[in-house]
Amino acid sequence: MAKDWVRICLFAAALVLRPVAAKDKPARTLARAELPPGFAIGSGSPALALQVDVVGGKVVSWAPAQPGAGNLRGTRSGDAGQTTLMVSSTLPDAIKFDLYVSTDGERFEYASTCGVTPGVSSFEMWERPITLFAMGNPRVLPKGRMDCD
């Protein structure tokens, strides 16, 4: 009886602890041609930009913007060994977005980012040279929540 109870507990623990793939979690590595439509792709110098339209606390549309335009922007800095992307937003809501980075311009790796709060820039940093960035899929964060992944 005790052995059966232990097996039941171990089985239940395995169910609880089993990793579950997030339904809308982006792919970790994509070829350039596999990047989702609407992503802004560039070096971050000049600024990588999206024009994001928010209505009623939800993103209703977004598209790549011309350099110097857009309300969600990523600007690159750094040297040969380190790359920094400063992301800023002029939107009234905190925004989270998906970001992919590439060292060769062909393979893009998903990069964790933090949401961008109105009036405050977010800094993402890599200890390697990044050639291109791909930024897209913006979404409004719930009030009072700062999301980093």
Secondary structure as GFF3:
##gff-version 3
##sequence-region A 1 149
A	DSSP	alpha_helix	2	17	.	.	.	ID=ss1
A	DSSP	beta_strand	29	31	.	.	.	ID=ss2
A	DSSP	three_ten_helix	32	34	.	.	.	ID=ss3
A	DSSP	beta_strand	40	42	.	.	.	ID=ss4
A	DSSP	beta_strand	48	55	.	.	.	ID=ss5
A	DSSP	beta_strand	58	64	.	.	.	ID=ss6
A	DSSP	beta_strand	72	78	.	.	.	ID=ss7
A	DSSP	beta_strand	83	89	.	.	.	ID=ss8
A	DSSP	beta_strand	95	102	.	.	.	ID=ss9
A	DSSP	beta_strand	107	111	.	.	.	ID=ss10
A	DSSP	beta_strand	122	126	.	.	.	ID=ss11
A	DSSP	beta_strand	132	140	.	.	.	ID=ss12
###
